[in-house]
Amino acid sequence: MNWNAKEFIWLDWVVLIIGIVLVGVAVYLSIMKDKKKMKGADSQDYLFGKGEPWWVIGAAIFAANIGSEHLVGLAGTGAKDGVGMAHWEMQGWMILILGWLFVPFYQLLNNKLGRIITMPEFLKFRYTKATGSWLSIITLVAYVLTKVSVTAFTGGIFFEYLLGIPFWYGALGLIFVTAVFTIFGGMKGVMTMSAIQTPILIIGSFLVLFLGLATLGDGSITQGWSNMMAYCSQLHDGYGTTHMFHWEEGDPMYHQYPGFVVFLGASIIGFWYWCTDQHIVQRVLGQTKGEDNREVMKRARRGTICAGYFKLLPVFMFLIPGMVAAALAANPAKYGLVMDNTDAAFALMVKDVLPAGVKGIVTIGFISALVTSLAAFFNSCATLFTEDFYKPLRAGKSEAHYVFVGRMATVAVVLLGLAWMPVMMSMDTLYSYLQNIQSLLAPAMVAVFALGIFSKKITPMAGQWGLIGGFIIGMLRLVTNVITHNGDTAMTGWFWENTTWFWQTNWLIFECWLLVFLIVMMFVISMFTKAPSAEQIAAISFTPEYRQQIRESWNKWDIVASLGVVALCAAFYWYFF
């Protein structure tokens, strides 16, 4: 048997099948063990789960973030543009903001409402009912545009290049398997599989990295790193792809990622994703009813710190292996790696550098990651639609009925996501497309959540119109992106010639200015509309007793661990500056 075969052989298939069965059994046993605890539980338990250990929360946050856009898109971006996209992955410090600043606010509102809240419920409470409903609409639209379509598409790419499965079979098969898993597993199944797949995914990806570097360095990992950096530093007309900031206009990447703006743009998207997005927040809010606030906040904070360390890994797990793949593909005669599509970089690395049998083990982790990530979105769809749309309209139904309705809503989102895939495929490279779409949605979210929590002057109508206005502007920009192919097509006519400031402005600069515009607009509207009620102000006001509970929920080791995340992020920026 050829242990160094560059294709899946019978041993890999045997390992893969056995591994999938074992993972399925482990998840099933975990669900059955939890079934007694779930007796008498309602749809909140299905949608949110219960209080899990901090390390499980950290793993679940990490796993929910790792999707096929990383396995395919991030590695592909690394192969094409090097570390330019690493800003979106160096977000461990942003996750700390969720644990240290936002969790106490969310938990305070949980106490006031007597149950775990969704993000739309927070906005309904702080602003108006319409604001919360609009957030649900925006979030579901975001899932259609970025989560379902991207995950299905890139999953199909991954399966095609790694396993030889036709694209549409792989994409639709991933959707079907995930749907079944989500229906029967709920949040408990998601959390359990997250804990299982995380170590497999991490170990497998680092095997790809180290073996790829060893191949490039003729047996030496350090020499392989030097060879990779030397090759990538000569790309893009000699400007290189080994630095995160692009300051010179002659740099081919400057017009896409101009200077320091790329950091600001990535931070805006990161703030929305890590601090306000439903499928992330619901992982830290899980708790047993009546549980002490100190325990909830302590567990949530430590879960986010754990996730902060995990979040440092994807650059080394996916992006840098993509850079290694580019260097290997530059000399196919020597290394045997042929890459005609950069999005196939990681799948080709798995197939080319891992020994037989190990390919199967690593693939188990990758499939689990795809299913877990997509299941997280499915679960969030069910949560948003059921809790924020259907229940208020059809109160008094059974909990089983609400769960069923949530599942049907998820089916609708999936179908819309699949319908959007052809448009997505025609617009841009995968990872650039994903961040571009998010840049159109993030400013409104950031403005409304940040001002709603940290400013007592912002009125309910200001929040409502800030969210609606930001969403409308973002969607108008998306329409122009589709028509003009992200501003690259030469458009003629009075309208296009007089609106270049709107449709041709760099997407990161547009994102920053949109955020500034929305903040100013919300303050102006607040000057002429009714002030928030005493109840709404109380929702974001800490009592002395609650402040004491917050203080008692952390110690010096939480601070030390958090500073460690920040230091590691800073070190990466320094090395690849």
C-alpha positions as CSV (number, residue, x, y, z in Angstrom):
1,M,0.0,0.0,0.0
2,N,1.2,3.4,-0.9
3,W,1.1,5.5,2.3
4,N,2.0,8.6,0.4
5,A,-0.7,8.4,-2.2
6,K,-2.0,11.7,-3.4
7,E,-5.5,10.5,-3.7
8,F,-8.1,9.0,-1.3
9,I,-7.5,5.3,-1.2
10,W,-9.6,2.5,0.4
11,L,-8.0,3.0,3.8
12,D,-9.1,6.7,3.9
13,W,-12.7,5.7,3.0
14,V,-12.8,3.1,5.7
15,V,-11.5,5.5,8.3
16,L,-13.9,8.2,7.2
17,I,-16.9,6.0,7.3
18,I,-16.0,4.5,10.7
19,G,-15.2,7.9,12.1
20,I,-18.5,9.4,10.9
21,V,-20.4,6.5,12.6
22,L,-18.5,7.0,15.8
23,V,-19.2,10.7,15.9
24,G,-22.8,10.1,15.2
25,V,-23.0,7.6,18.1
26,A,-21.3,10.0,20.5
27,V,-23.7,12.8,19.6
28,Y,-26.7,10.5,20.0
29,L,-25.5,9.3,23.4
30,S,-25.0,12.8,24.5
31,I,-28.5,13.8,23.5
32,M,-30.0,10.8,25.1
33,K,-28.1,11.5,28.3
34,D,-29.5,15.0,28.3
35,K,-33.0,14.0,27.4
36,K,-34.0,13.5,31.1
37,K,-32.9,17.0,31.9
38,M,-34.9,18.3,29.0
39,K,-38.2,16.8,30.2
40,G,-40.6,19.6,30.7
41,A,-38.3,22.0,28.9
42,D,-39.7,24.5,26.3
43,S,-38.5,25.7,22.9
44,Q,-36.0,28.0,24.7
45,D,-34.1,24.9,25.8
46,Y,-34.1,23.5,22.3
47,L,-32.9,26.7,20.7
48,F,-30.4,27.9,23.3
49,G,-29.3,24.8,25.2
50,K,-28.4,24.9,28.9
51,G,-25.4,26.1,30.7
52,E,-22.3,24.4,29.4
53,P,-18.7,24.4,30.8
54,W,-16.6,27.4,29.7
55,W,-14.4,25.2,27.6
56,V,-17.4,23.8,25.7
57,I,-18.6,27.3,25.1
58,G,-15.2,28.4,23.8
59,A,-15.1,25.3,21.5
60,A,-18.7,25.9,20.3
61,I,-18.0,29.6,19.5
62,F,-14.9,28.6,17.6
63,A,-16.6,25.8,15.7
64,A,-19.6,28.0,14.8
65,N,-17.2,30.5,13.3
66,I,-15.2,27.8,11.3
67,G,-17.1,27.0,8.2
68,S,-16.4,26.1,4.7
69,E,-15.6,29.7,3.9
70,H,-12.4,29.0,6.0
71,L,-11.7,25.6,4.6
72,V,-12.0,26.9,1.1
73,G,-12.2,30.7,1.0
74,L,-9.6,31.6,3.6
75,A,-7.0,29.1,2.3
76,G,-7.8,30.3,-1.3
77,T,-7.3,33.9,-0.2
78,G,-4.0,33.0,1.4
79,A,-2.9,31.4,-1.9
80,K,-3.9,34.4,-3.9
81,D,-3.3,37.4,-1.6
82,G,-1.3,36.1,1.4
83,V,-2.0,37.6,4.8
84,G,-4.0,40.5,3.5
85,M,-7.3,39.0,4.9
86,A,-5.8,38.1,8.2
87,H,-7.4,41.2,9.8
88,W,-10.7,39.4,9.8
89,E,-9.1,36.4,11.6
90,M,-7.1,38.3,14.2
91,Q,-10.3,39.0,16.1
92,G,-9.5,37.2,19.3
93,W,-9.4,40.6,21.1
94,M,-12.9,41.4,19.8
95,I,-14.4,38.3,21.3
96,L,-13.1,39.6,24.7
97,I,-15.4,42.6,24.3
98,L,-18.4,40.2,24.1
99,G,-17.4,38.5,27.4
100,W,-16.3,41.6,29.3
101,L,-18.7,44.3,28.1
102,F,-21.8,42.9,26.4
103,V,-22.5,39.7,28.4
104,P,-23.3,41.8,31.6
105,F,-25.8,43.9,29.6
106,Y,-27.4,40.9,28.0
107,Q,-27.7,39.1,31.3
108,L,-29.2,42.1,33.0
109,L,-31.9,42.1,30.4
110,N,-32.4,38.4,30.8
111,N,-33.1,39.0,34.5
112,K,-35.6,41.8,33.7
113,L,-37.5,39.6,31.2
114,G,-37.2,36.4,33.2
115,R,-35.8,34.4,30.3
116,I,-33.0,34.2,27.8
117,I,-33.4,36.9,25.1
118,T,-32.7,37.0,21.4
119,M,-30.9,40.0,19.9
120,P,-34.1,41.3,18.3
121,E,-35.8,41.1,21.7
122,F,-33.1,43.3,23.1
123,L,-33.8,45.9,20.4
124,K,-37.5,45.6,21.0
125,F,-37.0,46.3,24.6
126,R,-34.4,49.2,24.1
127,Y,-36.0,50.8,21.1
128,T,-39.3,49.8,19.4
129,K,-41.0,46.5,18.4
130,A,-40.4,47.4,14.8
131,T,-36.6,47.7,15.5
132,G,-36.4,44.1,16.7
133,S,-38.5,42.9,13.8
134,W,-36.2,44.7,11.3
135,L,-33.1,43.1,13.0
136,S,-34.7,39.6,12.5
137,I,-35.3,40.5,8.8
138,I,-31.7,41.8,8.4
139,T,-30.2,38.7,10.1
140,L,-32.2,36.3,8.0
141,V,-31.2,38.2,4.8
142,A,-27.6,38.0,6.0
143,Y,-27.9,34.3,6.4
144,V,-29.2,34.0,2.9
145,L,-26.5,36.1,1.4
146,T,-23.5,35.0,3.5
147,K,-24.0,31.9,5.6
148,V,-26.1,29.4,3.8
149,S,-25.1,30.2,0.2
150,V,-21.4,30.5,1.0
151,T,-21.3,27.4,3.2
152,A,-23.1,25.3,0.7
153,F,-21.1,26.5,-2.2
154,T,-17.7,26.1,-0.6
155,G,-18.7,22.8,0.9
156,G,-19.4,21.6,-2.7
157,I,-16.0,22.9,-3.8
158,F,-14.2,21.1,-0.9
159,F,-15.9,17.8,-1.5
160,E,-15.3,18.0,-5.3
161,Y,-11.6,18.6,-5.0
162,L,-10.9,16.4,-2.0
163,L,-13.3,13.4,-2.4
164,G,-14.1,13.7,-6.1
165,I,-17.8,14.2,-5.4
166,P,-19.6,16.4,-8.0
167,F,-20.1,19.9,-6.8
168,W,-23.9,20.0,-6.6
169,Y,-24.0,16.5,-4.9
170,G,-21.6,17.8,-2.3
171,A,-23.4,21.1,-1.7
172,L,-26.9,19.6,-1.5
173,G,-25.7,16.6,0.5
174,L,-24.2,18.9,3.1
175,I,-27.5,20.8,3.4
176,F,-29.5,17.5,3.8
177,V,-27.2,16.0,6.4
178,T,-27.1,19.2,8.4
179,A,-30.8,19.6,8.3
180,V,-31.4,16.1,9.7
181,F,-28.7,16.7,12.4
182,T,-30.2,20.1,13.4
183,I,-33.8,18.7,13.6
184,F,-32.9,15.9,15.9
185,G,-29.9,17.3,17.7
186,G,-31.0,20.9,18.6
187,M,-28.5,23.0,20.4
188,K,-27.2,20.1,22.5
189,G,-26.2,18.3,19.4
190,V,-24.5,21.3,18.0
191,M,-22.5,21.9,21.2
192,T,-21.5,18.2,21.5
193,M,-20.3,17.9,17.9
194,S,-18.4,21.2,18.4
195,A,-16.5,19.8,21.3
196,I,-15.7,16.6,19.3
197,Q,-14.6,18.2,16.1
198,T,-12.6,21.0,17.4
199,P,-9.5,19.0,18.5
200,I,-9.7,17.0,15.2
201,L,-9.9,20.1,13.2
202,I,-7.0,21.8,14.9
203,I,-4.7,18.8,14.9
204,G,-5.5,17.9,11.3
205,S,-5.0,21.5,10.0
206,F,-1.7,21.8,11.8
207,L,-0.6,18.5,10.3
208,V,-1.4,20.0,6.9
209,L,0.6,23.1,7.7
210,F,3.7,21.3,9.1
211,L,3.8,18.6,6.5
212,G,3.3,21.2,3.8
213,L,6.2,23.3,5.1
214,A,8.3,20.2,5.4
215,T,7.6,19.3,1.8
216,L,8.4,22.8,0.6
217,G,11.6,22.8,2.7
218,D,12.8,19.3,1.5
219,G,12.2,17.9,5.0
220,S,12.8,21.1,7.1
221,I,9.9,23.0,8.4
222,T,11.9,26.1,9.1
223,Q,13.4,26.1,5.6
224,G,9.9,25.5,4.2
225,W,8.7,28.7,6.1
226,S,11.6,30.7,4.7
227,N,10.9,29.4,1.2
228,M,7.2,30.3,1.5
229,M,8.0,33.8,2.7
230,A,10.6,34.3,0.0
231,Y,8.2,33.2,-2.7
232,C,5.2,35.2,-1.4
233,S,7.3,38.3,-0.9
234,Q,7.9,38.4,-4.7
235,L,4.2,38.2,-5.7
236,H,2.0,41.1,-6.8
237,D,4.7,42.9,-8.9
238,G,7.2,42.6,-6.1
239,Y,5.1,44.2,-3.4
240,G,4.5,40.8,-1.9
241,T,1.7,39.2,0.1
242,T,3.5,38.8,3.4
243,H,2.3,42.0,5.0
244,M,-1.1,43.0,6.4
245,F,-1.1,46.7,5.5
246,H,-0.7,48.1,2.0
247,W,0.3,51.7,2.0
248,E,1.6,52.4,-1.6
249,E,-0.8,53.1,-4.5
250,G,1.4,51.0,-6.8
251,D,0.7,47.9,-4.7
252,P,-2.0,45.9,-6.5
253,M,-3.7,45.3,-3.2
254,Y,-3.8,48.9,-2.2
255,H,-7.1,49.7,-4.0
256,Q,-8.8,46.7,-2.3
257,Y,-7.2,47.1,1.2
258,P,-6.0,50.7,1.5
259,G,-3.7,51.3,4.4
260,F,-5.1,51.4,7.9
261,V,-8.7,51.5,6.7
262,V,-8.6,47.7,6.4
263,F,-8.1,47.4,10.2
264,L,-11.0,49.7,10.9
265,G,-13.3,47.9,8.4
266,A,-12.4,44.5,9.8
267,S,-13.1,45.8,13.3
268,I,-16.5,47.1,12.4
269,I,-17.5,43.7,10.9
270,G,-15.9,41.9,13.9
271,F,-17.9,44.0,16.4
272,W,-21.1,43.1,14.7
273,Y,-20.3,39.4,14.3
274,W,-18.8,38.7,17.7
275,C,-20.8,41.0,19.9
276,T,-24.3,41.1,18.4
277,D,-24.8,38.2,16.0
278,Q,-27.4,35.7,17.2
279,H,-25.6,32.5,16.5
280,I,-22.5,33.6,18.5
281,V,-24.3,35.3,21.4
282,Q,-26.7,32.4,22.0
283,R,-23.7,30.2,22.8
284,V,-22.6,32.2,25.7
285,L,-26.1,32.9,27.1
286,G,-27.1,29.3,27.7
287,Q,-27.9,28.7,31.4
288,T,-30.0,26.7,33.8
289,K,-33.1,28.6,34.9
290,G,-32.6,30.5,38.1
291,E,-28.8,30.2,37.9
292,D,-26.8,32.8,39.8
293,N,-25.7,35.8,37.7
294,R,-22.1,35.4,38.9
295,E,-21.9,31.9,37.6
296,V,-23.5,32.8,34.3
297,M,-21.2,35.7,33.6
298,K,-18.1,33.9,34.8
299,R,-18.8,30.9,32.6
300,A,-19.6,33.2,29.6
301,R,-16.6,35.4,30.1
302,R,-14.2,32.4,30.3
303,G,-15.8,30.9,27.3
304,T,-15.1,34.0,25.3
305,I,-11.5,34.1,26.6
306,C,-11.1,30.5,25.5
307,A,-12.6,31.3,22.1
308,G,-10.2,34.3,21.9
309,Y,-7.3,31.9,21.9
310,F,-9.0,29.5,19.5
311,K,-9.6,32.4,17.1
312,L,-5.9,33.0,16.7
313,L,-5.6,29.6,15.1
314,P,-7.4,29.9,11.7
315,V,-4.6,31.9,10.1
316,F,-2.2,29.0,10.8
317,M,-4.8,26.4,10.1
318,F,-6.0,27.7,6.7
319,L,-4.6,30.9,5.5
320,I,-0.9,30.1,5.7
321,P,-1.4,26.5,4.3
322,G,-2.9,28.4,1.3
323,M,0.3,30.4,1.0
324,V,2.3,27.1,1.2
325,A,0.0,25.6,-1.5
326,A,0.8,28.6,-3.8
327,A,4.6,28.1,-3.3
328,L,4.3,24.3,-4.0
329,A,2.1,24.9,-7.0
330,A,4.8,27.3,-8.4
331,N,7.0,24.2,-9.0
332,P,4.6,21.4,-10.0
333,A,7.4,19.4,-11.6
334,K,9.1,19.0,-8.3
335,Y,6.2,18.9,-5.8
336,G,3.4,17.4,-8.0
337,L,0.8,19.9,-6.8
338,V,-1.2,21.5,-9.6
339,M,-3.6,24.2,-8.7
340,D,-5.8,25.8,-11.3
341,N,-8.2,27.2,-8.7
342,T,-7.0,28.9,-5.6
343,D,-10.2,28.0,-3.7
344,A,-9.1,24.4,-4.0
345,A,-5.8,25.1,-2.1
346,F,-6.7,23.5,1.2
347,A,-8.3,20.4,-0.3
348,L,-5.3,19.8,-2.6
349,M,-3.0,20.2,0.4
350,V,-4.9,17.6,2.4
351,K,-4.8,15.2,-0.6
352,D,-1.2,15.8,-1.5
353,V,0.7,16.1,1.8
354,L,-1.1,13.9,4.3
355,P,-0.4,10.1,4.5
356,A,-3.0,7.5,3.8
357,G,-5.4,7.0,6.7
358,V,-4.6,10.4,8.2
359,K,-6.5,11.9,5.2
360,G,-9.6,10.1,6.4
361,I,-9.2,11.2,10.0
362,V,-8.7,14.8,9.1
363,T,-11.6,14.8,6.7
364,I,-13.9,13.7,9.6
365,G,-13.0,16.8,11.4
366,F,-13.6,19.0,8.4
367,I,-17.0,17.4,7.6
368,S,-18.0,17.9,11.3
369,A,-16.9,21.5,11.1
370,L,-19.0,22.1,8.0
371,V,-22.1,20.4,9.6
372,T,-21.6,22.2,12.9
373,S,-21.2,25.6,11.3
374,L,-24.2,25.2,9.1
375,A,-26.3,23.7,11.9
376,A,-25.5,26.8,14.0
377,F,-27.1,29.0,11.3
378,F,-30.0,26.7,11.0
379,N,-30.6,26.8,14.7
380,S,-30.3,30.6,14.8
381,C,-32.8,30.9,11.9
382,A,-35.3,28.8,13.9
383,T,-34.7,30.9,17.0
384,L,-35.2,34.3,15.3
385,F,-38.3,33.3,13.3
386,T,-40.0,31.5,16.1
387,E,-39.3,33.8,19.0
388,D,-39.5,37.2,17.2
389,F,-42.1,36.7,14.4
390,Y,-44.3,33.7,14.9
391,K,-44.9,33.6,18.7
392,P,-46.2,37.2,18.9
393,L,-48.6,36.4,16.0
394,R,-49.8,33.0,17.1
395,A,-49.6,32.9,20.8
396,G,-50.9,29.9,22.8
397,K,-49.6,27.2,20.6
398,S,-47.8,24.1,21.9
399,E,-44.0,24.2,22.2
400,A,-43.8,21.3,19.7
401,H,-45.7,23.5,17.2
402,Y,-43.2,26.3,17.6
403,V,-40.2,24.1,17.1
404,F,-41.9,22.7,13.9
405,V,-42.5,26.2,12.6
406,G,-38.9,27.2,13.3
407,R,-37.7,24.2,11.2
408,M,-39.9,25.2,8.3
409,A,-38.5,28.7,8.5
410,T,-35.1,27.3,8.2
411,V,-36.0,25.3,5.1
412,A,-37.2,28.6,3.5
413,V,-33.9,30.3,4.3
414,V,-31.9,27.4,2.8
415,L,-33.9,27.4,-0.4
416,L,-33.3,31.2,-0.8
417,G,-29.6,30.7,-0.1
418,L,-29.3,28.1,-2.8
419,A,-31.1,30.4,-5.2
420,W,-28.6,33.2,-4.5
421,M,-25.6,31.0,-5.1
422,P,-25.4,31.7,-8.9
423,V,-25.3,35.5,-8.2
424,M,-22.7,35.0,-5.5
425,M,-20.5,33.0,-7.8
426,S,-20.4,35.7,-10.4
427,M,-19.4,38.6,-8.1
428,D,-16.0,38.1,-6.6
429,T,-13.6,35.7,-5.0
430,L,-15.2,33.8,-2.1
431,Y,-13.7,35.4,1.0
432,S,-13.7,38.9,-0.5
433,Y,-17.4,38.5,-1.4
434,L,-18.2,37.4,2.1
435,Q,-16.5,40.3,3.8
436,N,-17.9,42.8,1.2
437,I,-21.5,41.7,2.0
438,Q,-20.8,41.9,5.7
439,S,-19.4,45.4,5.3
440,L,-22.9,46.5,4.0
441,L,-24.7,45.1,7.0
442,A,-22.4,45.7,9.9
443,P,-22.5,49.5,10.2
444,A,-26.2,49.7,11.1
445,M,-25.8,46.8,13.6
446,V,-22.8,48.4,15.3
447,A,-24.4,51.9,15.5
448,V,-27.7,50.6,16.9
449,F,-26.3,48.1,19.4
450,A,-23.3,50.3,20.6
451,L,-25.4,53.5,21.1
452,G,-28.3,51.5,22.5
453,I,-26.2,50.1,25.3
454,F,-23.7,52.8,26.0
455,S,-25.8,56.0,25.4
456,K,-29.0,56.8,27.3
457,K,-29.7,59.8,25.1
458,I,-30.5,57.7,22.0
459,T,-34.3,57.6,21.5
460,P,-36.4,54.6,20.4
461,M,-37.1,56.2,17.0
462,A,-33.5,57.0,16.4
463,G,-32.6,53.3,16.9
464,Q,-35.4,52.2,14.6
465,W,-34.5,54.5,11.8
466,G,-30.8,54.0,12.2
467,L,-31.3,50.3,11.6
468,I,-33.7,50.7,8.8
469,G,-31.7,53.4,7.1
470,G,-28.5,51.5,7.4
471,F,-30.0,48.4,5.9
472,I,-31.6,50.2,3.0
473,I,-28.4,52.0,2.1
474,G,-26.5,48.7,2.4
475,M,-28.9,46.9,0.1
476,L,-28.8,49.8,-2.5
477,R,-25.0,49.4,-2.5
478,L,-25.4,45.6,-3.0
479,V,-27.6,46.2,-6.0
480,T,-25.0,48.5,-7.6
481,N,-22.3,45.9,-6.7
482,V,-24.2,43.2,-8.7
483,I,-24.8,45.5,-11.6
484,T,-21.3,47.0,-11.8
485,H,-19.4,43.9,-10.7
486,N,-18.2,45.7,-7.5
487,G,-17.6,49.0,-9.4
488,D,-15.2,47.5,-11.9
489,T,-17.6,47.9,-14.9
490,A,-17.5,51.2,-16.8
491,M,-21.1,52.6,-16.5
492,T,-22.4,55.4,-18.6
493,G,-25.4,57.7,-18.2
494,W,-26.4,60.6,-16.0
495,F,-27.2,58.5,-13.0
496,W,-24.0,56.4,-12.9
497,E,-21.7,59.4,-13.7
498,N,-23.2,61.4,-10.9
499,T,-23.2,58.7,-8.2
500,T,-19.7,57.4,-8.5
501,W,-19.1,58.5,-4.9
502,F,-21.6,55.8,-3.9
503,W,-20.9,52.8,-6.1
504,Q,-17.2,53.2,-6.9
505,T,-16.0,54.1,-3.4
506,N,-13.7,51.4,-1.9
507,W,-15.9,49.0,0.1
508,L,-13.9,49.5,3.4
509,I,-14.0,53.3,3.1
510,F,-17.7,53.1,2.3
511,E,-18.3,51.0,5.4
512,C,-16.5,53.5,7.7
513,W,-18.3,56.5,6.3
514,L,-21.7,54.7,6.5
515,L,-21.1,54.0,10.2
516,V,-20.2,57.7,10.8
517,F,-23.3,58.8,8.9
518,L,-25.6,56.5,10.9
519,I,-24.2,57.6,14.3
520,V,-24.7,61.3,13.4
521,M,-28.1,60.6,12.1
522,M,-29.2,58.8,15.3
523,F,-28.0,61.6,17.5
524,V,-29.8,64.2,15.3
525,I,-33.1,62.1,15.3
526,S,-32.7,61.8,19.1
527,M,-32.9,65.6,19.4
528,F,-36.4,65.7,17.9
529,T,-38.0,62.5,19.1
530,K,-39.4,61.2,22.4
531,A,-36.8,60.2,24.9
532,P,-36.5,56.6,26.0
533,S,-38.7,55.5,28.9
534,A,-37.5,55.0,32.5
535,E,-37.9,51.2,31.9
536,Q,-35.7,51.3,28.8
537,I,-33.0,53.3,30.7
538,A,-33.2,50.9,33.5
539,A,-32.5,48.0,31.1
540,I,-29.0,49.4,30.5
541,S,-28.3,50.8,34.0
542,F,-26.4,48.7,36.5
543,T,-27.5,48.8,40.1
544,P,-24.7,48.8,42.8
545,E,-25.7,45.2,43.6
546,Y,-25.4,44.1,40.0
547,R,-22.1,45.9,39.7
548,Q,-20.9,43.9,42.7
549,Q,-22.1,40.7,41.0
550,I,-20.1,41.6,37.9
551,R,-17.0,42.2,40.0
552,E,-17.4,38.9,41.8
553,S,-17.6,37.0,38.5
554,W,-14.0,37.6,37.6
555,N,-10.5,37.4,39.2
556,K,-6.9,38.3,38.3
557,W,-6.5,35.1,36.2
558,D,-9.3,36.2,33.9
559,I,-7.4,39.4,33.3
560,V,-4.1,37.6,32.7
561,A,-5.7,35.3,30.3
562,S,-7.4,38.1,28.4
563,L,-4.1,40.1,28.2
564,G,-2.5,36.9,26.7
565,V,-5.0,37.0,23.8
566,V,-4.3,40.7,23.2
567,A,-0.5,40.1,23.3
568,L,-0.7,37.3,20.8
569,C,-2.8,39.4,18.4
570,A,-0.3,42.2,18.7
571,A,2.6,39.9,18.0
572,F,1.0,38.6,14.8
573,Y,0.5,42.2,13.6
574,W,4.1,43.1,14.4
575,Y,5.5,40.1,12.5
576,F,3.3,40.6,9.4
577,F,3.1,44.4,9.6
